[in-house]
Structures are given as C-alpha cells and as structure tokens.
Amino acid sequence: MERPASATQPKHTNIGVVGLGIIGRGIAGHLRRKGFSVFVWNRSPRPVPNFVGSLGELAGLCNYIQIFVSDDDALLQTVEQLSEKLTPRHVIFAHSTVAPDSMRAAADIVERRGARFVEACFTGSKGAAEQGELVYYVGGTDEALREGRPILEASSKEILHIGPVGQASAIKVATNMVSAASVQATAEALALVQAQGLPLEKFVEAMRVNASYSGTLAMKLPKMLGRDFAPHFSVKHMLKDVQIASQIALSHYLDLGVTAAARDQLFEQMQWGHGDDDYSAVLRKYLHEPGPGFSEEPQIQEPLEQSDAEESIAASAGAETQNVEPQEAGLVASPESVLGFSGTMNASAPAATPLQRGFLKQLLSRFSSGEE
C-alpha cells in the first residue's frame, strides 16, 4: 500500500525526470501514481507519456527536476544543458553516484543561475523505486533541503541528511564498496561450498541465521543460486562506483585491497560481455554448472543501443574502465578461473587469455623447481 502524500506536498506540481533507466523509469511511474504531473527526457526518445524534446523544454515545464544519469560526465553535461533555462524557481535533484568533486561542480553550475541544488544519492534498487521506498542520502543548504523534501518524500521511505554537497556522495560510494565486497565474498563462499560437495542451499540456510547476513544477501543469494542475473544494479554501474572509491583512495594514499579485488572481478565480467547483468554475475567465475539458459562460453555481444540517459549521455562506462591506475589495471586470475574445480581444463572453455597463460607458466615453473 502506498503511503499518503506529505501534508506539505505541493499541489499540481510538475516534476521533471531525466533518465529512464531502471530507477528513473520506476520513479516516474510511481510519481504518476501519486498524482504528480511527470514530464520526462531521455537521451534516446521513448514512447512514454509526456516525453519532451529537450532539457530546456523540461526546465520550462517543471520547477522540480530529478536527474537519474549514471556517471560524472553525464551529470555535468545534463546540468550544463539545463543551466541555460534555470531560474530561482527551480530545484534540481542530483541522484547520480559520482565523485564528490563532480557533485560539487554540478551544484556550482546550478547555483550560479540562482536555482537550488539537492544532492540526493539513493539506496534501493528496481523494486524500491517502483514502490516509492528508496532511501535518500542528501546534501545541500537548509533552504534547498526544505524546499526539496516534499518531492523526495514522495518516492522514499527515509531521508538521511548527511551534510554539505559532496558528503552524501562519499557515503554512497562507501556503502557500495560494502555491497560489492559482500557479493564477491558470497560468490567465493559458494565456490568453496561447492568444491566440498555440499548442497548450496545449506549455505543459504546457515547464512540466514549468521550475524553477517544482510539485506543485500537476502536479495542476491536466491538469484545467485538460480543463476538469475537480470539487472537490478548492473555490473557496469557497480564497477563505476568502486572505481570512484579507488580514485578517492589513491588521492588519500589509502590501500583498499578488498575494494580493488572486487573491482577486478567486476572488470573481468565487463570483459566477458556481462556489463548489463546484475553485479551478482561475479558468481559466473566460480560456479560452472550451467543453470537454465546459462552458458560458460563467452558471449560476443553486438553493442546495445543505449536506451536511457542512465546509461550516460557520454556513454562513458567503457571509458571509465581505462581510468584504473596502470599498476592496478591487471586482473588477478585465480586457479579456479583457469582450471575449474576439478583441476582439469574444461574442453568447452575459451582459449586462455594472456593473463591466464602467465598464471599457468608461473604454476608450471613452481612445479618444475619444487616450490610449494
């Protein structure tokens, strides 16, 4: 059941939504069901109600504009294009997960036009967006937050004020580090359980009564066991977020070993053509029995038409993977990924990559020299 609208909710409010990806679509639909007039813009046109022709047209129709694009470049390009039409009547909500510096730069562009800017990173995936139960981590001035709160309340179950613009982005990146590491550790744990010949369901039963069980695992574990990698939060977007964490770490001389390991496994899935799958697809490396519709063969995919602004105005997901520091860019190939659990090469496995060949050479040299 939907919660009643806030008593302070503006009447007959037009809300603009930029980006019709998984979250943007869900939020736009939910707001319409709440009685708002919603106008939308997406980089590639969509046959949806109230689709407008430009960001300028959106700004002319809506005082409140929620931006759901995927990365730093897309956010900055969006606010630059909007800024030509922004006035003091506008409140802009930036929901992207980006570097704190990028969020502050976006705020500066908006505020130079006299408009208000609310940093509103969120947690929650497809279902939470459709049901209006996101949790927002927000930043901004008291005036901006006071005016923007009723709009955020319409699509959330909780709003957590973090501080000035930029700080909510740092918190969001930090929480995604934990999510990525948790799912990666779960994939490895499932590999160990399978290697011991135990039913994977027993691991699930044990985790449900374990102190480390979480909401993330409650959502992801059943999907992982069923090899259901339909995207709720894609590989490419999680990779982008942990790359932001790695970049912040480098600037502060932090050694984030677990985050780097999770990033490498996500990057490997990108190389295998699984960037649009849910980030729990890191399991593919470890569990080799195919589920329904699952194939161990690498899929050579034609470039997908980028159908939403969430995929980035600049289509920069691929470019971001090139920004990893050279010393960290290589993937760490494990014996399991090369040999499989049986210790023998799978006849249907793809030809070894240079990285895998290097690992095999190292392994053989140790055997020949008597190293253990």
C-alpha positions as CSV (number, residue, x, y, z in Angstrom):
1,M,0.0,0.0,0.0
2,E,1.3,3.4,-0.9
3,R,1.9,5.9,1.9
4,P,-0.2,9.1,1.8
5,A,1.4,12.2,0.3
6,S,3.1,14.6,2.6
7,A,0.9,17.3,4.0
8,T,3.4,19.8,2.7
9,Q,3.5,18.3,-0.8
10,P,3.0,21.0,-3.4
11,K,-0.3,20.7,-5.2
12,H,-0.5,20.3,-9.0
13,T,3.3,20.0,-9.1
14,N,5.1,19.3,-12.3
15,I,8.2,17.1,-11.8
16,G,10.8,16.5,-14.5
17,V,12.7,13.2,-14.6
18,V,15.9,13.0,-16.6
19,G,17.0,9.4,-17.5
20,L,14.7,6.5,-18.0
21,G,16.9,3.7,-16.8
22,I,15.9,1.2,-14.2
23,I,15.5,3.7,-11.4
24,G,14.3,6.7,-13.5
25,R,11.5,4.6,-15.1
26,G,10.4,3.3,-11.7
27,I,10.4,6.8,-10.1
28,A,8.5,8.3,-13.0
29,G,5.8,5.7,-12.8
30,H,5.5,5.9,-9.1
31,L,5.2,9.7,-9.1
32,R,2.4,9.5,-11.7
33,R,0.5,7.0,-9.5
34,K,0.9,9.5,-6.6
35,G,-0.9,12.2,-8.7
36,F,2.0,14.3,-9.9
37,S,2.3,15.5,-13.5
38,V,5.6,14.0,-14.6
39,F,7.5,15.1,-17.7
40,V,10.5,13.1,-18.9
41,W,13.6,13.5,-21.0
42,N,15.9,10.7,-22.1
43,R,18.9,10.8,-24.4
44,S,17.2,8.4,-26.8
45,P,13.5,9.1,-27.3
46,R,10.9,6.8,-25.7
47,P,7.2,6.2,-26.4
48,V,6.2,7.3,-22.9
49,P,3.7,9.9,-21.7
50,N,4.9,13.5,-21.5
51,F,8.2,12.9,-23.3
52,V,9.7,16.3,-24.1
53,G,12.1,17.2,-26.8
54,S,14.9,18.8,-24.9
55,L,16.2,19.6,-21.4
56,G,15.4,23.2,-22.0
57,E,11.7,22.3,-22.6
58,L,11.7,20.2,-19.4
59,A,13.0,23.2,-17.4
60,G,10.3,25.4,-18.9
61,L,7.6,23.0,-17.7
62,C,8.9,21.8,-14.3
63,N,10.2,23.7,-11.3
64,Y,11.5,20.4,-9.8
65,I,13.8,18.2,-11.9
66,Q,15.2,14.9,-10.7
67,I,18.3,13.7,-12.6
68,F,19.0,9.9,-12.8
69,V,22.0,9.6,-15.0
70,S,24.8,7.2,-14.4
71,D,28.2,8.9,-14.2
72,D,30.1,12.1,-13.6
73,D,30.3,13.3,-17.2
74,A,26.6,12.7,-17.8
75,L,25.6,14.6,-14.7
76,L,27.8,17.6,-15.5
77,Q,26.6,17.6,-19.2
78,T,23.0,17.5,-18.0
79,V,23.2,20.4,-15.6
80,E,25.2,22.4,-18.2
81,Q,22.4,22.0,-20.7
82,L,19.7,22.7,-18.1
83,S,21.5,25.8,-16.8
84,E,20.6,27.9,-19.8
85,K,16.9,27.7,-18.7
86,L,17.3,27.6,-14.9
87,T,15.9,30.4,-12.7
88,P,15.5,30.9,-9.0
89,R,12.2,28.9,-9.1
90,H,14.0,25.7,-9.9
91,V,15.1,22.9,-7.6
92,I,17.5,20.4,-9.1
93,F,17.9,16.9,-7.5
94,A,21.1,15.0,-8.5
95,H,20.6,11.3,-7.8
96,S,23.8,10.0,-9.5
97,T,26.5,8.2,-7.8
98,V,29.6,10.3,-8.7
99,A,32.8,11.5,-7.2
100,P,32.2,14.2,-4.5
101,D,34.1,16.8,-6.5
102,S,31.8,16.2,-9.5
103,M,28.7,16.6,-7.3
104,R,30.1,19.9,-6.0
105,A,30.8,21.1,-9.6
106,A,27.3,20.3,-10.6
107,A,25.9,22.2,-7.6
108,D,28.0,25.2,-8.6
109,I,26.6,25.2,-12.1
110,V,23.1,25.2,-10.8
111,E,23.5,27.7,-8.0
112,R,25.2,30.2,-10.3
113,R,21.8,30.5,-12.0
114,G,20.1,31.2,-8.7
115,A,18.4,27.8,-8.6
116,R,18.6,25.3,-5.6
117,F,20.6,22.1,-5.8
118,V,19.9,19.0,-3.7
119,E,22.4,16.1,-3.7
120,A,20.2,13.1,-3.2
121,C,22.1,9.8,-3.7
122,F,19.9,6.8,-3.0
123,T,20.0,3.2,-1.9
124,G,17.4,0.7,-3.1
125,S,17.0,-1.0,-6.5
126,K,14.3,-1.5,-9.1
127,G,11.5,-2.7,-6.7
128,A,12.1,0.1,-4.2
129,A,11.9,2.7,-7.0
130,E,8.7,1.3,-8.3
131,Q,7.2,1.3,-4.8
132,G,8.5,4.7,-3.8
133,E,10.7,3.2,-1.0
134,L,14.1,4.5,-1.8
135,V,16.3,5.8,1.0
136,Y,18.0,9.1,0.1
137,Y,21.3,10.3,1.4
138,V,21.1,14.0,0.9
139,G,23.3,17.1,1.0
140,G,22.7,20.8,0.4
141,T,21.8,24.0,2.0
142,D,19.0,24.2,4.5
143,E,16.8,26.2,2.1
144,A,17.3,23.7,-0.7
145,L,16.6,20.8,1.5
146,R,13.5,22.4,3.0
147,E,12.0,23.1,-0.4
148,G,13.0,19.8,-1.9
149,R,12.0,17.5,0.9
150,P,8.3,17.0,-0.1
151,I,9.5,15.8,-3.6
152,L,11.9,13.4,-2.1
153,E,9.3,12.2,0.4
154,A,7.0,11.2,-2.5
155,S,9.5,8.4,-3.5
156,S,11.2,7.4,-0.3
157,K,10.8,5.6,3.0
158,E,13.6,7.6,4.7
159,I,15.7,10.7,4.1
160,L,19.1,10.9,5.8
161,H,20.7,14.3,5.8
162,I,24.5,13.8,5.6
163,G,25.9,17.4,5.3
164,P,27.0,19.8,2.6
165,V,27.0,18.8,-1.0
166,G,29.6,16.1,-1.8
167,Q,29.4,14.4,1.6
168,A,26.4,12.3,0.6
169,S,28.3,11.1,-2.5
170,A,31.2,9.9,-0.3
171,I,28.8,8.0,1.9
172,K,27.0,6.4,-1.1
173,V,30.3,5.3,-2.6
174,A,31.4,3.8,0.8
175,T,28.1,1.8,1.1
176,N,28.5,0.4,-2.4
177,M,32.0,-0.7,-1.5
178,V,30.5,-2.9,1.2
179,S,27.8,-4.2,-1.2
180,A,30.3,-5.1,-3.9
181,A,32.7,-6.8,-1.4
182,S,29.8,-8.7,0.2
183,V,28.6,-10.2,-3.0
184,Q,32.1,-11.0,-4.2
185,A,32.8,-12.8,-0.8
186,T,29.5,-14.6,-1.2
187,A,30.4,-15.9,-4.7
188,E,33.7,-17.2,-3.3
189,A,32.0,-18.8,-0.3
190,L,29.6,-20.6,-2.7
191,A,32.6,-21.8,-4.7
192,L,34.1,-23.3,-1.5
193,V,30.9,-25.0,-0.5
194,Q,30.5,-26.5,-4.0
195,A,34.1,-27.6,-4.0
196,Q,33.4,-29.6,-0.8
197,G,30.4,-31.3,-2.5
198,L,27.9,-29.7,-0.2
199,P,24.4,-28.5,-1.3
200,L,24.4,-24.8,-1.8
201,E,21.1,-24.5,-0.1
202,K,22.7,-25.5,3.1
203,F,25.0,-22.4,2.9
204,V,21.9,-20.3,2.4
205,E,20.3,-21.8,5.5
206,A,23.4,-21.2,7.5
207,M,23.8,-17.6,6.4
208,R,20.2,-16.7,7.3
209,V,21.0,-17.3,10.9
210,N,24.5,-15.8,10.7
211,A,25.4,-12.4,12.1
212,S,26.8,-11.3,8.7
213,Y,23.6,-11.8,6.8
214,S,22.3,-8.6,5.3
215,G,19.5,-7.2,3.2
216,T,21.8,-7.4,0.2
217,L,22.3,-11.1,0.7
218,A,18.6,-11.6,1.3
219,M,18.0,-10.2,-2.2
220,K,21.0,-11.6,-4.0
221,L,21.5,-15.2,-2.7
222,P,18.3,-16.7,-4.2
223,K,19.0,-15.0,-7.5
224,M,22.6,-16.2,-7.5
225,L,21.6,-19.8,-6.8
226,G,19.1,-19.6,-9.7
227,R,21.7,-18.0,-12.0
228,D,19.3,-15.1,-12.4
229,F,21.4,-12.1,-13.3
230,A,18.6,-9.9,-14.5
231,P,19.8,-6.4,-13.7
232,H,18.7,-4.6,-10.5
233,F,22.1,-2.9,-10.2
234,S,24.4,-3.6,-13.2
235,V,28.0,-4.8,-13.3
236,K,29.0,-1.6,-15.2
237,H,27.4,0.7,-12.7
238,M,28.9,-1.1,-9.7
239,L,32.3,-1.1,-11.5
240,K,32.0,2.6,-12.0
241,D,31.3,3.1,-8.3
242,V,34.2,1.1,-7.0
243,Q,36.4,2.8,-9.4
244,I,35.4,6.1,-7.8
245,A,36.3,4.6,-4.5
246,S,39.7,3.5,-5.9
247,Q,40.4,7.0,-7.2
248,I,39.5,8.6,-3.9
249,A,41.7,6.1,-2.1
250,L,44.7,6.9,-4.4
251,S,44.3,10.7,-3.7
252,H,44.4,10.0,0.1
253,Y,47.1,7.2,0.0
254,L,44.7,4.5,1.2
255,D,45.2,0.9,0.5
256,L,41.8,-0.5,-0.3
257,G,42.7,-4.2,-1.0
258,V,39.2,-5.7,-0.7
259,T,37.7,-3.0,-2.9
260,A,40.4,-3.4,-5.5
261,A,39.8,-7.2,-5.6
262,A,36.0,-6.6,-6.1
263,R,36.7,-4.1,-8.8
264,D,38.9,-6.6,-10.7
265,Q,36.2,-9.2,-10.7
266,L,33.6,-6.8,-11.9
267,F,36.0,-5.6,-14.6
268,E,36.5,-9.3,-15.7
269,Q,32.7,-9.6,-16.1
270,M,32.8,-6.5,-18.3
271,Q,35.5,-8.1,-20.5
272,W,33.3,-11.2,-20.9
273,G,30.4,-9.0,-22.1
274,H,28.3,-9.1,-18.9
275,G,28.3,-5.4,-18.1
276,D,24.5,-5.1,-18.4
277,D,23.9,-8.1,-16.0
278,D,23.3,-7.6,-12.3
279,Y,26.6,-7.3,-10.4
280,S,26.0,-10.6,-8.7
281,A,27.1,-12.1,-12.0
282,V,30.6,-12.3,-10.5
283,L,29.4,-15.7,-9.4
284,R,29.8,-16.9,-13.0
285,K,33.6,-17.2,-12.4
286,Y,33.1,-19.7,-9.6
287,L,30.1,-21.9,-10.3
288,H,30.4,-23.8,-13.5
289,E,27.3,-25.9,-13.7
290,P,25.0,-24.0,-16.0
291,G,21.6,-23.1,-14.8
292,P,18.6,-22.6,-17.2
293,G,19.8,-20.5,-20.1
294,F,23.4,-20.2,-18.7
295,S,26.4,-20.8,-20.9
296,E,30.1,-20.9,-20.0
297,E,31.1,-19.7,-23.4
298,P,32.0,-16.0,-23.6
299,Q,29.2,-14.1,-25.4
300,I,30.3,-11.7,-28.1
301,Q,27.6,-9.1,-28.0
302,E,26.7,-6.5,-30.5
303,P,26.8,-3.0,-29.0
304,L,23.5,-2.4,-27.4
305,E,21.6,0.7,-28.2
306,Q,21.9,3.0,-25.3
307,S,18.3,3.4,-24.4
308,D,18.4,5.7,-21.5
309,A,20.2,8.6,-20.0
310,E,21.1,6.5,-17.0
311,E,23.5,4.7,-19.4
312,S,25.3,8.1,-19.6
313,I,24.9,10.9,-22.1
314,A,28.6,10.4,-22.9
315,A,28.4,6.6,-23.0
316,S,31.4,6.5,-20.7
317,A,31.1,3.2,-18.9
318,G,33.7,1.6,-21.2
319,A,36.0,4.6,-21.0
320,E,35.9,4.5,-17.2
321,T,37.5,1.1,-17.1
322,Q,40.5,2.7,-18.8
323,N,41.0,5.1,-15.9
324,V,42.2,2.5,-13.5
325,E,45.8,3.1,-12.4
326,P,48.2,1.1,-14.5
327,Q,49.6,-0.8,-11.6
328,E,46.1,-1.9,-10.6
329,A,44.6,-2.5,-14.0
330,G,45.5,-6.2,-14.3
331,L,43.1,-8.8,-13.2
332,V,44.2,-11.4,-10.7
333,A,43.4,-14.8,-12.2
334,S,42.8,-17.5,-9.6
335,P,43.4,-21.2,-10.2
336,E,39.7,-21.8,-10.1
337,S,39.1,-19.5,-13.0
338,V,41.7,-21.3,-15.2
339,L,41.4,-24.9,-14.1
340,G,37.9,-25.2,-12.7
341,F,37.1,-27.1,-9.5
342,S,38.1,-30.4,-10.9
343,G,41.6,-29.3,-11.6
344,T,41.3,-30.1,-15.3
345,M,40.8,-27.8,-18.3
346,N,37.2,-27.7,-19.5
347,A,37.1,-28.7,-23.1
348,S,34.4,-26.0,-23.8
349,A,36.3,-23.3,-22.0
350,P,37.6,-20.3,-24.1
351,A,41.3,-20.1,-25.1
352,A,43.5,-18.9,-22.2
353,T,43.9,-15.1,-22.1
354,P,47.5,-13.7,-21.8
355,L,46.8,-13.3,-18.1
356,Q,45.8,-17.0,-17.7
357,R,48.8,-18.1,-19.8
358,G,51.0,-16.1,-17.5
359,F,49.4,-17.8,-14.5
360,L,49.9,-21.3,-16.0
361,K,53.6,-20.6,-16.8
362,Q,54.1,-19.4,-13.2
363,L,52.4,-22.5,-11.9
364,L,54.4,-24.9,-14.1
365,S,57.7,-23.2,-13.1
366,R,56.9,-23.7,-9.5
367,F,56.2,-27.4,-10.0
368,S,59.5,-27.8,-12.0
369,S,61.5,-26.0,-9.3
370,G,59.9,-28.0,-6.4
371,E,58.2,-24.9,-4.9
372,E,55.0,-25.4,-3.0
